[in-house]
Amino acid sequence: MNSAASLSPLLNGGSAESFPPAAVTPHAVGTPSSVWRLRADSWDFLAYTVKQLLTAAEKGNSVTGLLSESFRLLNILDAIEPYFASPGRGLMADLRSSLTIEDFRVAGEVIDAARRALAHTAAGSTELPSTSGHRDAAAQPVAVAEPRRRFEVLVIDDMTEADQESLKADLLGRRRNDDEFIYNVNIVPSFEDALIAVLLNPEIQACVIRPGFASTTRQRLGHDLRGFLDSFAGSSPDPVHPVQRILRLAGKLSELRPELDLYLIAGVAIEKVAGSLTRHFRRIFAREDGLEIHLSLLRGIAGRYDTPFFTALQHYSKRPAGVFHALPISRGGSVLNSRWITDMADFYGLNLLLAETSATSGGLDSLLDPHGAIRDAQNLAARAFGAQKTYFVTNGTSTANKIVHQSIVAPGDVVLVDRNCHKSHHYALMLAGARVAYLDAYPLDKHSFYGAVPLRSIKQTLLDYRRAGRLHEVKMITLTNCTFDGIVYDVERVMAECLAIKPDLVFLWDEAWFAFAGFHPLYRRRTAMAASRKLEQDFEQQRYARQHAEQALILHDPETGEPAPDGVWLNTRLIPDPTIARLRVYATQSTHKTLTSLRQGSMIHVYDQDFSRHNQDAFREAYMTHTSTSPNYQILASLDIGRRQAELEGYELVQRQADLAISIAQTVARHPLLRKYFRVLTTQDLIPDEYRQTGHSFPLRDGISAMNDAWKNDEFVVDPCRLTLDIGRTGIDGDTFKHLHLMDRFGIQVNKTSRNSVLLMTNIGTSRSAVAYLIEVLVKLAETFEEDTTNLNPADQEAGQARVKALTSDPPPLPDFSHFAAPYRSGAQTPDGDIRAAYFDTYKSEAVFHLTPHELARRVSAGEEIISAGFVTPYPPGFPVLVPGQVITAAILAFMSALDTREIHGYNHQHGYRVIAATGCIRQTC
């Protein structure tokens, strides 16, 4: 490889976006998540350039400019390809040599071979095609009867080129035709190169560490990647002791990608080091154990590839059976022999019908009492998501939330809950009989939706309960991470500071839209399971106990032991007492929303140190209460195989979805017509300054170092995969824009809107073609708006300007939760109320009546206390603006009247609001 090759092009230029190559302008890529695009584009443009070179040479034209461009692209690839086993260094050397001697025909053949190899990898194909005689041992195919899944193994050791080739030949020579998987080997020399490789190359599934690795890379790194490595790995001196060096590298690799299989090849005395290293590695080998290394590599990948329930269902569907049970559709019985509905089989396919059954035996299992394939599948999911236990749910996260609440909360327990959370939490707490204390998220009035709940507000609420002598009644806190609009909490900090005030507080994190986050190193740290594991590790450290003891001297009077004033607690980053704090954490995830699963496939992840002692039986009963005795096996199987995908390629897919989202945001910002009508809201728009220590508007766009900085330090961050598109300048409200323009005209599906925005979300299924189509549609719409504005008569133009003004000016502010009426409230010092009592009061018909918005507004203005009889949930914003027992205020009515939405649950468009008669009131007279 050219010693002058640099990683700077990865970060400071090189990705081509338009032909011809000579017109390409280098630009900052800024993050390893973009390397997949940069790599593919560079190969494509290099192929194009070399074809042009061949044509020019045949015609006798000058090739100077094209050749310079070819070497520029080759230099970019020279910086990337050392971290990939294929196409391989030999092929890259052949390519440089052929360009140097201006043999453009051979260069074209080499490039074609490289692109075929890349295409095979991208398609998930398994056998690499022949490189037409061009040298690279790693790229040579193995003859097999059928394709096999392929992965890469990274070896970390500073070796001579001869030793590298010897090691590769030894491992690759052990591949056999009946191996279930096939791998290629790449070798990097240093600690830093290993970290870069697992960041850049998602095809790596296993790492083999040898003690001779160096510390630093010989590559020149761009500023961003250099900054990330320094921050992530630290600048402390490399440990002198070999075991400590190995442990440091293994720990950092696991921190980046915990799904990787790690192996150690020790030179001497492996018996002595095995005891101290076993928990970090799948296996430890002596140098001569080549066959055992090979077999272990295959076994490791097989462990993640295994899908116990999906496989069991496949096997069951192939078995002959006689059905004398429920489900006429089972085995296709009521369909295949029908004269009228055989088109169902044509549409869904025979396998769906063959797999439809009520059986829990024959290799299958019972979801309600799993002892076989479902139990094993749930255990694998727990491993993948970093949980102690995982439970599958086949009727959505709404049900998952109800299960968790019922298992934890008894009637009268106080639960702190984000008022902006999904409606399933409100209904679950009503059913559980909880006393609900609503927490207000910070408002984004201009766009008519909320952010997240500030930590200071949460701490203040807990301190209020302590002051009122009721802290012991507070059982649980429920928060949404991340919110529908992409606001993500610092989960570790929230839990730590809350446990410092109430050490036994239970946490439920609704991560319905965040299931994918566990498979990327920067996202992962803000998930409930990763934060729980980190806190548990911290609690075991003596350093942490000392920090708590030192802080306790500040937070309590040294003589009386009484707590310091609330202001001291609020202004201090609290450290819990690790000797008494208990980690009781639950996360509910809509697997089907952000990972691969059939609709309604969800999971409950548990990290509860007291689960077996305090909650296992209650959880089982709650699970029985809400889980169907006839769960859908197809959903369960999809959860199983979705977990497999997440473990084996989740990192790659999450990287790509984030990168594609940033490419959309950048295009909107740069395109002169798009930016006239649209704007993607930035972190600075969505998170007020007081909750951000960093100043990046789009952290991932600014580089992986910037994103790492923000996600490590800011109280709230924004998921870069979620783009809130401000459409106010179009003069079209969000609901109309979604249905009339995006969905009806172009088939663009979006989920959420506000009065002047639509939410665009990339996911692991989003492709570059889909992104291009979205941009094309937005440009077409902008052109239409531009043309309409030009051709409208003055009156229509004035009306359009008025609509724009209405959508870009500040609407009535989002209302905070008012308060519960006195009959349902515990007392004046604390905000909780009994929504179940209010809900069931409505069963008394004489206590409930309807008021029109006009009459209700008149009575509220006159000072009358009117109480909501039910949940009133407009879509958007999609959360209950009113709950049973809540006092209706003028601010709430002003907000409701300003909403322009078609769908309001709990509101009767003919009769108005359902309300409870206050004391002394009968029906509509007082």
TANORKA-V963727 format. One record per residue. N is the residue number from 1. RES is the residue in one small letter. PSI is psi in radians with two decimals (* if undefined). BURIAL is + if it has 9 or more other C-alpha atoms within 8 Angstrom, else -. Layout:
BEGIN
N/RES/PSI/BURIAL
N/RES/PSI/BURIAL
END
This chain:
BEGIN
1/m/2.53/-
2/n/2.14/-
3/s/-0.32/-
4/a/-0.06/-
5/a/2.48/+
6/s/2.64/+
7/l/-0.04/+
8/s/-0.69/+
9/p/-0.46/+
10/l/-0.49/+
11/l/-0.34/+
12/n/0.26/+
13/g/3.02/+
14/g/-0.36/+
15/s/2.07/+
16/a/2.46/+
17/e/-0.24/-
18/s/2.60/-
19/f/2.72/-
20/p/2.84/-
21/p/-0.58/+
22/a/-0.35/-
23/a/-0.02/-
24/v/2.32/+
25/t/2.11/-
26/p/2.51/+
27/h/2.81/-
28/a/2.28/+
29/v/-0.85/+
30/g/-0.16/+
31/t/2.50/+
32/p/-0.35/+
33/s/-0.31/+
34/s/-0.09/+
35/v/-0.59/+
36/w/-0.67/+
37/r/-0.78/-
38/l/-0.73/+
39/r/-0.86/+
40/a/-0.76/-
41/d/-0.68/+
42/s/-0.72/+
43/w/-0.74/+
44/d/-0.80/-
45/f/-0.59/+
46/l/-0.71/+
47/a/-0.76/+
48/y/-0.78/-
49/t/-0.73/+
50/v/-0.61/+
51/k/-0.72/+
52/q/-0.67/+
53/l/-0.76/+
54/l/-0.76/+
55/t/-0.80/-
56/a/-0.74/+
57/a/-0.71/+
58/e/-0.54/-
59/k/-0.08/-
60/g/0.32/-
61/n/2.86/-
62/s/2.42/-
63/v/0.13/+
64/t/-0.89/-
65/g/-0.78/-
66/l/-0.65/+
67/l/-0.69/+
68/s/-0.73/-
69/e/-0.67/+
70/s/-0.77/+
71/f/-0.57/-
72/r/-0.79/-
73/l/-0.67/+
74/l/-0.64/+
75/n/-0.67/+
76/i/-0.83/+
77/l/-0.59/+
78/d/-0.47/+
79/a/-0.45/+
80/i/-0.81/+
81/e/-0.45/+
82/p/-0.31/+
83/y/0.15/+
84/f/2.43/+
85/a/-0.50/+
86/s/2.41/+
87/p/-0.36/+
88/g/2.72/+
89/r/-0.59/+
90/g/-0.76/+
91/l/-0.69/+
92/m/-0.67/+
93/a/-0.71/+
94/d/-0.70/+
95/l/-0.79/+
96/r/-0.71/+
97/s/-0.79/-
98/s/-0.62/+
99/l/-0.64/+
100/t/-0.70/-
101/i/0.11/-
102/e/0.66/-
103/d/1.45/+
104/f/-0.41/+
105/r/-0.83/-
106/v/-0.72/-
107/a/-0.73/+
108/g/-0.70/+
109/e/-0.71/+
110/v/-0.77/+
111/i/-0.72/+
112/d/-0.72/+
113/a/-0.74/+
114/a/-0.75/+
115/r/-0.59/+
116/r/-0.72/+
117/a/-0.76/+
118/l/-0.68/+
119/a/-0.69/-
120/h/-0.77/+
121/t/-0.80/+
122/a/-0.57/-
123/a/-0.04/-
124/g/0.15/-
125/s/2.95/+
126/t/-0.52/+
127/e/2.23/+
128/l/2.42/+
129/p/2.86/+
130/s/2.53/+
131/t/0.42/+
132/s/0.69/-
133/g/-0.15/-
134/h/2.46/+
135/r/2.27/-
136/d/1.96/+
137/a/-0.66/-
138/a/-0.39/+
139/a/-0.05/+
140/q/2.40/+
141/p/2.80/-
142/v/2.28/-
143/a/2.16/-
144/v/2.84/-
145/a/-0.55/-
146/e/2.76/-
147/p/2.62/-
148/r/2.68/+
149/r/2.49/+
150/r/2.52/+
151/f/3.05/+
152/e/2.54/+
153/v/2.25/+
154/l/2.15/+
155/v/2.29/+
156/i/1.88/+
157/d/2.53/+
158/d/1.72/+
159/m/2.74/-
160/t/2.84/-
161/e/-0.65/-
162/a/-0.74/-
163/d/-0.63/-
164/q/-0.84/+
165/e/-0.63/-
166/s/-0.78/-
167/l/-0.79/-
168/k/-0.80/+
169/a/-0.68/+
170/d/-0.84/+
171/l/-0.81/+
172/l/-0.46/+
173/g/-0.25/-
174/r/-0.08/-
175/r/2.42/+
176/r/2.75/-
177/n/-0.45/-
178/d/0.15/-
179/d/2.45/-
180/e/-0.52/-
181/f/2.87/+
182/i/2.49/+
183/y/2.75/+
184/n/2.75/+
185/v/2.36/+
186/n/2.59/+
187/i/2.26/+
188/v/2.69/+
189/p/-0.29/+
190/s/2.89/+
191/f/-0.90/+
192/e/-0.69/+
193/d/-0.63/+
194/a/-0.76/+
195/l/-0.75/+
196/i/-0.74/+
197/a/-0.80/+
198/v/-0.36/+
199/l/-0.78/+
200/l/-0.55/+
201/n/1.71/+
202/p/-0.16/+
203/e/-0.25/-
204/i/2.18/+
205/q/-0.17/+
206/a/2.56/+
207/c/2.31/+
208/v/2.02/+
209/i/2.29/+
210/r/2.50/+
211/p/-0.26/+
212/g/0.22/-
213/f/2.59/+
214/a/3.08/+
215/s/-0.83/-
216/t/2.73/-
217/t/2.68/+
218/r/-0.14/-
219/q/2.62/-
220/r/2.23/+
221/l/2.54/+
222/g/2.83/+
223/h/-0.72/-
224/d/-0.86/+
225/l/-0.66/+
226/r/-0.75/+
227/g/-0.70/+
228/f/-0.80/+
229/l/-0.73/+
230/d/-0.69/+
231/s/-0.74/+
232/f/-0.81/-
233/a/-0.29/-
234/g/2.77/-
235/s/0.21/-
236/s/2.68/-
237/p/2.59/-
238/d/2.30/-
239/p/2.51/-
240/v/-0.70/-
241/h/2.28/-
242/p/-0.69/-
243/v/-0.71/-
244/q/-0.64/+
245/r/-0.78/+
246/i/-0.78/+
247/l/-0.68/+
248/r/-0.78/-
249/l/-0.80/+
250/a/-0.72/+
251/g/-0.73/+
252/k/-0.66/+
253/l/-0.74/+
254/s/-0.59/+
255/e/-0.67/-
256/l/-0.87/+
257/r/1.51/+
258/p/-0.28/-
259/e/-0.28/+
260/l/2.48/+
261/d/2.22/+
262/l/2.34/+
263/y/2.65/+
264/l/2.27/+
265/i/1.90/+
266/a/2.48/+
267/g/-0.81/+
268/v/2.81/-
269/a/0.80/-
270/i/-0.42/+
271/e/-0.58/-
272/k/-0.62/-
273/v/-0.29/+
274/a/-0.75/+
275/g/-0.59/-
276/s/-0.22/-
277/l/-0.17/+
278/t/-0.70/+
279/r/-0.24/-
280/h/-0.34/+
281/f/2.61/+
282/r/-0.68/+
283/r/2.75/+
284/i/2.34/+
285/f/2.71/+
286/a/2.84/+
287/r/-0.55/-
288/e/0.03/-
289/d/0.88/-
290/g/-0.74/+
291/l/-0.73/-
292/e/-0.63/-
293/i/-0.83/+
294/h/-0.85/+
295/l/-0.62/-
296/s/-0.67/+
297/l/-0.75/+
298/l/-0.70/+
299/r/-0.65/-
300/g/-0.79/+
301/i/-0.57/+
302/a/-0.58/-
303/g/-0.61/-
304/r/-0.48/+
305/y/-0.42/-
306/d/2.30/-
307/t/1.55/+
308/p/-0.83/+
309/f/-0.72/+
310/f/-0.76/+
311/t/-0.74/-
312/a/-0.69/+
313/l/-0.67/+
314/q/-0.82/+
315/h/-0.72/-
316/y/-0.72/+
317/s/-0.33/+
318/k/-0.09/-
319/r/2.45/-
320/p/2.54/-
321/a/2.64/-
322/g/2.13/-
323/v/1.91/-
324/f/1.00/-
325/h/-2.94/-
326/a/3.05/-
327/l/1.49/-
328/p/-0.46/-
329/i/-0.27/+
330/s/2.39/+
331/r/0.24/+
332/g/0.23/+
333/g/-0.80/+
334/s/-0.03/+
335/v/-0.89/+
336/l/-0.50/+
337/n/0.14/-
338/s/2.59/-
339/r/-0.18/-
340/w/-0.34/-
341/i/0.41/+
342/t/-0.31/+
343/d/-0.33/-
344/m/-0.78/+
345/a/-0.66/+
346/d/-0.68/-
347/f/-0.86/-
348/y/-0.42/-
349/g/2.68/+
350/l/-0.63/+
351/n/-0.64/-
352/l/-0.74/+
353/l/-0.69/+
354/l/-0.53/+
355/a/-0.06/+
356/e/2.08/+
357/t/2.79/+
358/s/-0.02/+
359/a/2.52/-
360/t/0.14/-
361/s/-2.89/-
362/g/0.59/-
363/g/-0.18/+
364/l/-2.79/+
365/d/2.93/+
366/s/2.21/+
367/l/-0.58/-
368/l/-0.37/-
369/d/1.19/-
370/p/2.28/+
371/h/0.01/+
372/g/-2.02/+
373/a/-0.70/+
374/i/-0.72/+
375/r/-0.79/+
376/d/-0.70/+
377/a/-0.69/+
378/q/-0.63/+
379/n/-0.71/+
380/l/-0.64/+
381/a/-0.69/+
382/a/-0.75/+
383/r/-0.78/+
384/a/-0.68/+
385/f/0.06/+
386/g/0.46/+
387/a/2.83/+
388/q/-0.70/+
389/k/2.60/+
390/t/2.43/+
391/y/2.38/-
392/f/2.50/+
393/v/2.28/+
394/t/0.11/+
395/n/0.73/+
396/g/2.91/+
397/t/-0.37/+
398/s/-0.78/+
399/t/-0.67/+
400/a/-0.75/+
401/n/-0.72/+
402/k/-0.66/+
403/i/-0.84/+
404/v/-0.82/+
405/h/-0.79/+
406/q/-0.58/+
407/s/-0.43/+
408/i/-0.70/+
409/v/2.27/+
410/a/2.76/+
411/p/2.28/-
412/g/-0.29/-
413/d/2.47/+
414/v/2.31/+
415/v/2.21/+
416/l/2.27/+
417/v/2.42/+
418/d/2.11/+
419/r/-0.42/+
420/n/0.13/+
421/c/2.99/+
422/h/2.58/-
423/k/-0.42/+
424/s/-0.56/+
425/h/-0.75/+
426/h/-0.78/+
427/y/-0.68/+
428/a/-0.72/+
429/l/-0.59/+
430/m/-0.81/+
431/l/-0.63/+
432/a/-0.26/+
433/g/0.41/+
434/a/2.70/+
435/r/1.99/+
436/v/2.21/+
437/a/1.89/+
438/y/2.40/+
439/l/2.36/+
440/d/2.23/+
441/a/2.77/+
442/y/2.46/+
443/p/2.59/+
444/l/1.34/+
445/d/-0.66/+
446/k/-0.49/-
447/h/0.12/+
448/s/0.69/+
449/f/2.91/+
450/y/2.79/+
451/g/-2.05/+
452/a/3.05/+
453/v/2.09/+
454/p/2.49/+
455/l/-0.63/-
456/r/-0.67/-
457/s/-0.69/+
458/i/-0.82/+
459/k/-0.72/+
460/q/-0.70/+
461/t/-0.76/-
462/l/-0.71/+
463/l/-0.60/+
464/d/-0.73/+
465/y/-0.62/+
466/r/-0.76/+
467/r/-0.61/-
468/a/-0.01/+
469/g/0.42/-
470/r/0.23/+
471/l/-0.54/+
472/h/-0.34/-
473/e/-0.33/-
474/v/2.07/+
475/k/-0.61/+
476/m/2.71/+
477/i/2.40/+
478/t/2.15/+
479/l/2.71/+
480/t/2.10/+
481/n/1.92/+
482/c/2.86/+
483/t/2.94/+
484/f/-0.63/-
485/d/0.09/+
486/g/0.21/+
487/i/2.21/+
488/v/2.33/+
489/y/2.81/+
490/d/1.51/+
491/v/-0.76/+
492/e/-0.78/+
493/r/-0.74/-
494/v/-0.82/+
495/m/-0.73/+
496/a/-0.83/+
497/e/-0.59/+
498/c/-0.71/+
499/l/-0.41/+
500/a/-0.46/+
501/i/-0.77/+
502/k/1.75/+
503/p/-0.29/+
504/d/0.32/+
505/l/2.38/+
506/v/2.45/+
507/f/2.32/+
508/l/2.01/+
509/w/1.99/+
510/d/1.77/+
511/e/0.70/+
512/a/-0.65/+
513/w/0.31/+
514/f/0.31/+
515/a/-0.55/+
516/f/-0.32/+
517/a/-0.38/+
518/g/-0.02/+
519/f/0.41/+
520/h/2.35/+
521/p/-0.59/+
522/l/-0.69/+
523/y/-0.74/+
524/r/-0.67/+
525/r/-0.32/+
526/r/0.34/+
527/t/2.75/+
528/a/-0.74/+
529/m/-0.77/+
530/a/-0.72/+
531/a/-0.65/+
532/s/-0.79/+
533/r/-0.71/+
534/k/-0.77/+
535/l/-0.68/+
536/e/-0.72/+
537/q/-0.72/-
538/d/-0.73/-
539/f/-0.39/+
540/e/-0.11/-
541/q/2.35/-
542/q/-0.60/-
543/r/-0.74/-
544/y/-0.72/+
545/a/-0.68/+
546/r/-0.72/-
547/q/-0.69/+
548/h/-0.76/+
549/a/-0.69/+
550/e/-0.69/-
551/q/-0.57/+
552/a/-0.51/-
553/l/-0.44/+
554/i/-0.61/-
555/l/-0.15/+
556/h/2.57/+
557/d/2.18/+
558/p/-0.39/-
559/e/-0.82/-
560/t/-0.37/-
561/g/0.01/-
562/e/2.58/-
563/p/2.55/-
564/a/2.91/+
565/p/2.69/-
566/d/-0.64/-
567/g/-0.63/-
568/v/-0.77/+
569/w/-0.68/+
570/l/-0.58/+
571/n/0.11/-
572/t/2.40/-
573/r/1.83/-
574/l/2.53/+
575/i/2.12/+
576/p/2.79/+
577/d/1.93/+
578/p/-0.24/+
579/t/-0.33/-
580/i/-0.31/-
581/a/2.41/+
582/r/2.26/+
583/l/1.88/+
584/r/1.63/+
585/v/2.34/+
586/y/2.47/+
587/a/2.29/+
588/t/2.33/+
589/q/2.29/+
590/s/1.55/+
591/t/-0.67/+
592/h/-0.31/+
593/k/-0.64/+
594/t/-0.10/+
595/l/-3.10/+
596/t/2.06/+
597/s/2.67/+
598/l/2.75/+
599/r/2.43/-
600/q/0.07/+
601/g/2.07/+
602/s/2.93/+
603/m/2.62/+
604/i/2.14/+
605/h/2.39/+
606/v/2.26/+
607/y/1.35/+
608/d/1.92/+
609/q/-0.32/-
610/d/0.32/+
611/f/-0.90/+
612/s/-0.60/-
613/r/-0.64/-
614/h/-0.44/-
615/n/-0.11/+
616/q/-0.80/+
617/d/-0.77/-
618/a/-0.67/+
619/f/-0.74/+
620/r/-0.75/+
621/e/-0.72/+
622/a/-0.68/+
623/y/-0.72/+
624/m/-0.65/+
625/t/-0.72/-
626/h/-0.12/+
627/t/2.35/+
628/s/2.53/-
629/t/-0.10/-
630/s/1.14/-
631/p/2.67/-
632/n/2.03/-
633/y/-0.52/+
634/q/-0.68/+
635/i/-0.79/+
636/l/-0.75/+
637/a/-0.64/+
638/s/-0.57/+
639/l/-0.69/+
640/d/-0.83/+
641/i/-0.48/+
642/g/-0.63/+
643/r/-0.73/+
644/r/-0.82/+
645/q/-0.74/+
646/a/-0.69/+
647/e/-0.62/+
648/l/-0.53/+
649/e/0.23/+
650/g/-0.73/+
651/y/-0.82/+
652/e/-0.79/+
653/l/-0.67/+
654/v/-0.72/+
655/q/-0.80/+
656/r/-0.71/+
657/q/-0.64/+
658/a/-0.75/+
659/d/-0.73/+
660/l/-0.65/+
661/a/-0.76/+
662/i/-0.64/+
663/s/-0.59/-
664/i/-0.85/+
665/a/-0.73/+
666/q/-0.67/-
667/t/-0.77/+
668/v/-0.70/+
669/a/-0.51/+
670/r/-0.47/-
671/h/2.14/-
672/p/-0.61/-
673/l/-0.68/+
674/l/-0.77/+
675/r/-0.19/+
676/k/-0.55/-
677/y/-0.34/+
678/f/2.73/+
679/r/2.25/+
680/v/2.14/+
681/l/2.43/+
682/t/3.05/-
683/t/-0.64/+
684/q/-0.47/+
685/d/-0.61/-
686/l/-0.33/+
687/i/2.03/+
688/p/2.71/-
689/d/-0.63/-
690/e/-0.28/-
691/y/0.21/+
692/r/2.23/+
693/q/-0.45/+
694/t/2.89/-
695/g/0.36/-
696/h/2.27/+
697/s/-0.67/-
698/f/1.55/+
699/p/-0.77/+
700/l/-0.62/+
701/r/-0.59/+
702/d/-0.09/+
703/g/2.81/+
704/i/-0.54/+
705/s/-0.70/+
706/a/-0.73/+
707/m/-0.72/+
708/n/-0.73/+
709/d/-0.84/+
710/a/-0.78/+
711/w/-0.28/+
712/k/-0.56/-
713/n/-0.51/+
714/d/2.54/+
715/e/-0.74/+
716/f/2.57/+
717/v/2.95/+
718/v/2.28/+
719/d/2.05/+
720/p/-0.24/+
721/c/-0.15/+
722/r/2.16/+
723/l/1.96/+
724/t/1.92/+
725/l/1.96/+
726/d/2.08/+
727/i/0.25/+
728/g/-0.62/+
729/r/-0.11/+
730/t/-0.32/+
731/g/0.21/+
732/i/2.30/+
733/d/2.81/+
734/g/-0.76/+
735/d/-0.77/+
736/t/-0.73/+
737/f/-0.72/+
738/k/-0.92/+
739/h/-0.89/+
740/l/-0.70/+
741/h/-0.91/+
742/l/-0.94/+
743/m/-0.89/+
744/d/-0.69/-
745/r/-0.67/-
746/f/-0.07/-
747/g/0.36/-
748/i/2.08/-
749/q/2.21/-
750/v/2.73/+
751/n/-0.88/-
752/k/2.52/-
753/t/2.84/+
754/s/-3.01/+
755/r/-0.50/+
756/n/0.47/+
757/s/2.76/+
758/v/2.54/+
759/l/2.11/+
760/l/2.33/+
761/m/2.21/+
762/t/2.70/+
763/n/-3.09/+
764/i/-0.16/+
765/g/-0.05/-
766/t/2.36/+
767/s/2.91/-
768/r/-0.59/-
769/s/-0.70/-
770/a/-0.70/-
771/v/-0.76/+
772/a/-0.68/-
773/y/-0.74/-
774/l/-0.82/+
775/i/-0.72/+
776/e/-0.75/-
777/v/-0.77/+
778/l/-0.68/+
779/v/-0.76/+
780/k/-0.74/-
781/l/-0.76/+
782/a/-0.68/+
783/e/-0.68/+
784/t/-0.78/-
785/f/-0.69/+
786/e/-0.77/-
787/e/-0.74/-
788/d/-0.71/-
789/t/-0.67/-
790/t/-0.64/-
791/n/-0.14/-
792/l/2.61/+
793/n/2.86/-
794/p/-0.67/-
795/a/-0.77/-
796/d/-0.62/-
797/q/-0.72/+
798/e/-0.69/-
799/a/-0.70/-
800/g/-0.73/+
801/q/-0.61/+
802/a/-0.68/-
803/r/-0.72/+
804/v/-0.77/+
805/k/-0.71/+
806/a/-0.63/+
807/l/-0.32/+
808/t/-0.13/+
809/s/2.86/-
810/d/2.21/+
811/p/-3.13/+
812/p/2.44/+
813/p/2.61/+
814/l/2.31/+
815/p/2.38/-
816/d/2.87/-
817/f/2.27/+
818/s/-1.57/+
819/h/2.84/-
820/f/2.57/+
821/a/2.69/+
822/a/-0.70/-
823/p/-0.32/-
824/y/0.07/+
825/r/2.56/+
826/s/-0.61/+
827/g/3.00/-
828/a/-0.40/-
829/q/-0.37/-
830/t/2.66/+
831/p/-0.05/+
832/d/2.68/+
833/g/2.83/+
834/d/1.64/+
835/i/-0.40/+
836/r/-0.73/+
837/a/-0.77/+
838/a/-0.70/+
839/y/-0.80/+
840/f/-0.30/-
841/d/-0.48/-
842/t/-0.19/+
843/y/-0.27/-
844/k/1.87/-
845/s/-0.54/-
846/e/-0.20/-
847/a/-0.12/+
848/v/2.43/+
849/f/3.02/+
850/h/2.53/+
851/l/2.36/+
852/t/2.74/+
853/p/-0.68/+
854/h/-0.83/-
855/e/-0.68/-
856/l/-0.77/+
857/a/-0.67/+
858/r/-0.76/-
859/r/-0.70/+
860/v/-0.72/+
861/s/-0.53/-
862/a/-0.01/-
863/g/0.13/-
864/e/2.44/-
865/e/2.01/-
866/i/2.34/+
867/i/2.30/+
868/s/2.39/+
869/a/-0.11/+
870/g/-3.02/+
871/f/2.29/+
872/v/1.97/+
873/t/1.78/+
874/p/2.56/+
875/y/1.95/+
876/p/2.95/+
877/p/-0.15/+
878/g/0.24/+
879/f/2.76/+
880/p/2.00/+
881/v/-0.50/+
882/l/2.52/+
883/v/2.83/+
884/p/2.30/+
885/g/-0.07/+
886/q/2.46/+
887/v/2.28/+
888/i/2.29/+
889/t/2.90/-
890/a/-0.62/+
891/a/-0.70/+
892/i/-0.77/+
893/l/-0.64/+
894/a/-0.71/+
895/f/-0.78/+
896/m/-0.67/-
897/s/-0.44/-
898/a/-0.24/-
899/l/2.40/-
900/d/1.41/-
901/t/2.58/+
902/r/-0.42/-
903/e/2.04/-
904/i/1.86/+
905/h/2.40/+
906/g/0.07/+
907/y/2.28/+
908/n/1.96/-
909/h/-0.37/-
910/q/-0.70/-
911/h/-0.30/-
912/g/-2.55/+
913/y/2.45/+
914/r/2.25/+
915/v/2.77/+
916/i/2.37/+
917/a/2.19/+
918/a/2.91/+
919/t/2.25/-
920/g/-0.09/-
921/c/2.47/+
922/i/2.07/+
923/r/-2.16/+
924/q/0.27/-
925/t/2.64/-
926/c/*/-
END
